[in-house]
Amino acid sequence: MMQVRYLELQRRFNDTELRKKLLAQLDTCQFIMGPEVEAFEANFARLCRTPFALGLNSGTDAIFLALRALGIGAGDEVITVPNSFLATTGAIIAAGATPVFVDVADDYNMDPAFVEPAITSRTKAILPVHLTGNPARMKEILEIAGRHGLFVVEDAAQAIAASIDGKPVGSFGDAACFSLHPLKNLNVCGDGGVVTTGSAALAETLRLMRNHGLRTRDEIDFFAYNSRLDSLHAAVANHMISCLGVITDKRIANAALYDSLLGTLPEFVTIPPRRPGVRQVFHTYVVRVKCRNELIAFLNDKGIETKIHYPVPIHLQKPCRAMGWKEGDLPVCEKQAREIVSLPIHEYLSDDQIAYVAEQITSFYGRDR
Ligand SMILES: *Cc1c(COP(=O)(O)O)cnc(C)c1O
């Protein structure tokens, strides 16, 4: 029986060139900041076509620090989505602000129609997530933010190298936050993150904030945090950036093959709409399916691993229920959470494996459902 694993991470790190670079960096004993971090920041800024990129120690800290650097904290509200990874909301809470969830559209991203009604006198920012690697509707979101004088912070953790009409994610908002977590399309062998911004002032604040507030070796402007990108990880990231084009193109090709094979089962499998001009990078390949849990068990028996991103909407997590959120508040997201499944999409899949997954899904629904 064919095996289709959800991930084959060991293959990304089984790279002689990468191992050579890692050992060379180890030999320098330059572990904190230095040339590899600077080179990575320049590479990353070029990739996102933003003036500034700051290496940080996680995607979660990237969101937290971006909010703090924009002056967002206690008493402020941040509008975001309930179907992201928990860290998006966790960072808002850690900053001292209050998350205000709005429902999503059929492409799993923030539905701009729900944003304006959610704005109050305390709203300071909109925090859309480019979920699955699909850019959120930035034109509409930026228009709303502009009308109301709100900041926009992109959670681009899943969307490195995605773009809208050729304009990369990370270049739309006041700040954008990326993750270099091992599972992300651009990764390191541990935790890492990046903030991009077009603002020199914001970049400077973030530069201080990630390093205790130190302006010189011995003097601070304000007390802050330790959230630097390790130099070893920067060396890994610099290598991985050179592989990102190939990785992204293969994921896009995999998704196109799935789209065409699964497109023949419209009564059972709903493929989210693909917008023209939008480059989706498929951190995940998420479809909505009938009899989701039975399908997952069936595929598992056929050697096919799947995941659910994410089974419990954030507004229904315990601490959000304590804030008053409940079932029925965000019906689109809640329905999607019951129907979504993430199929393997990684860059080491063969076309035969994708065809096998599609065949097994077809045969599952062929059994009279
Ligand atoms: C991975 C992820 C994060 C958090 O990034 P870390 O580097 O793991 O802290 C935040 N938001 C989204 C949407 C993510 O996928």
PDBQT file of the ligand as one rigid body, heavy atoms in Angstrom, charges set to zero:
ROOT
HETATM    1  C1  LIG A 401       2.892  29.312  13.107  1.00  0.00    +0.000 C 
HETATM    2  C2  LIG A 401       1.957  30.435  13.265  1.00  0.00    +0.000 A 
HETATM    3  C3  LIG A 401       2.137  31.437  14.235  1.00  0.00    +0.000 A 
HETATM    4  C4  LIG A 401       3.175  31.364  15.307  1.00  0.00    +0.000 C 
HETATM    5  O1  LIG A 401       4.470  31.253  14.875  1.00  0.00    +0.000 OA
HETATM    6  P1  LIG A 401       5.603  30.641  15.857  1.00  0.00    +0.000 P 
HETATM    7  O2  LIG A 401       6.854  30.913  15.117  1.00  0.00    +0.000 OA
HETATM    8  O3  LIG A 401       5.285  29.187  16.003  1.00  0.00    +0.000 OA
HETATM    9  O4  LIG A 401       5.525  31.368  17.150  1.00  0.00    +0.000 OA
HETATM   10  C5  LIG A 401       1.259  32.506  14.246  1.00  0.00    +0.000 A 
HETATM   11  N1  LIG A 401       0.246  32.589  13.377  1.00  0.00    +0.000 NA
HETATM   12  C6  LIG A 401       0.019  31.643  12.449  1.00  0.00    +0.000 A 
HETATM   13  C7  LIG A 401      -1.108  31.802  11.494  1.00  0.00    +0.000 C 
HETATM   14  C8  LIG A 401       0.852  30.528  12.372  1.00  0.00    +0.000 A 
HETATM   15  O5  LIG A 401       0.610  29.585  11.445  1.00  0.00    +0.000 OA
ENDROOT
TORSDOF 0
